Amino acid sequence: MARIRLMEDEELSPEVLERVRATEAAGADASVLRAVAHLPEMFDRYFEFYYPAHQGGCVEADLKELVRLKIARL
């Protein structure tokens, strides 16, 4: 199974590190941030898509997150 290495704090750009720390301080998982940080040119564009898709729609964000975690586990 392919795995993406999660970048460590010292490898992250200052902007990404700030977002990672804010996410972790809020008690959320910053793994996606650390994984997407491998492609800095794609980082902002990914989250411009992801957050509206995750927060919007007719399915609650909490349920979407549970589904995402289940899929990741599988």
Buried (B, 14 or more C-beta within 10 A) or exposed (E): EEEEEBBEEEEBEEEBBEBBBEBEEEEEEBEBBBBBBEEEEEBEEEBEEEEEEBEEEEEEEEEBEEEEEEEEEE
